[in-house]
Amino acid sequence: MKNLLEKLFPICRSITGNGVRKSLDIIKEYTKTDLNIIEIPSGKKVYDWEIPKEWNINTAWVKDSNGNKIIDFDLNNLHLVSYSIPIDDYMSLDELKKHIHTIPDKPDWIPYRTSYYNEDWGFCISHKHLEELEVFDGVSNSGEYHVYIDSTLEQGNLSYGELFLPGKSNEEILLSTYICHPSMANDNLSGPVLLSELAKNLAKEDLHYSYRFLFIPETIGAIAWLSENENKLNNIVGGLVATCIGDSGVIQYKRSRQIYSMIDNIVERVLKDTAAIEEYDIKDFEPLGSDERQFCSPGINLPIGCLTRTPYGEFEEYHTSADNLDFVTEYNLQASFDILKEIIYYLEYNKTYINVNPKCEPNLGRRGLYDLIGAGDRNKSIPLYKWILNYSDGKNSLIDISNKCDIKFEHILEAAKDLEMKDLIK
Ligand code: ZN
């Protein structure tokens, strides 16, 4: 995963353009799957929005009057405001400063800024860098700066990646992440890297559910996909948005808008069962955050939650050059992946049974499920049998029962196997 992260990191991505296509090509190669790269033309209406013009960038810089590059996109793609329109002009530092963004509180970091829906241009530099420019202005140069942005903003396409892995069931799990940020590791490459690894793994498995992976530009990509795929929504029984998931913060799960849907109950169970290894936090849905805002909008209302470590905006490196390759560690990516893999395992093994003797408790002793002599190992399972038998009414799944009695899913699963072997549940 770290290798994939390092490969994707230098690419200048935005909500459209060749950076997205190049990233999708790399993901396709990594996952060894038939990831579909889909293009939606600029101007197309998607619900209340319109697909924007396609933006591509060749180079951008500012030179002082001696011809020295004092800001250079080629050194760090965060230096340019994403979606900057082309410009080739000369101006004073005062004029230029109207288009320069810094973070005074974090003087060494370069901010990340965008101007998707307002045709403008700008540069982002560290605050220290700006102070240096102010010191040297009029000293080592005549005060005129050459501003050059070689970009295009024209009719084109919005590109996204979609991978469908069919299972035995038509019921689908939707796993979505976004691929629209330039060189930042946690927000946003940790999500695509994690889902790429999962796709690569699941592509080799025999699956119960069908799995649909989306690698889309944030917001506009989710809106576009939903608008174009309403006919697929009925099959979606659960899903996750994965974002900001490679830092060292605790795992956080934000429930879907439905709050106690299957996926919400499964993730809660996984996090409780792995709590000895991983701390966690569970929050109710709120309409802030990433693409769960679209997936859980009231007219869509899919059972899709959001899995993160430190959520967007809550880590100080967020949307700055400090969200770099050191900020995301192999260890944390792997630990997040282990949780995600466990969620899939729980999904795949969860079942809903019916108690075939629902009138009073069945006689367990007669079936060898009750150690009549006393406290043998077998008797540890008796409370589990009682929970499973009582709630196996066709409405509560094993995960629901596991959450009700707060006992690890693996123990419930084993006890259910015993009961099924003795034809007490089906
Ligand atoms: Zn972001």
Boltz pocket constraint, residues with backbone or C-beta under 6 A from the ligand:
constraints:
  - pocket:
      binder: B
      contacts: [[A, 181], [A, 187], [A, 188], [A, 312], [A, 319]]
      max_distance: 6.0
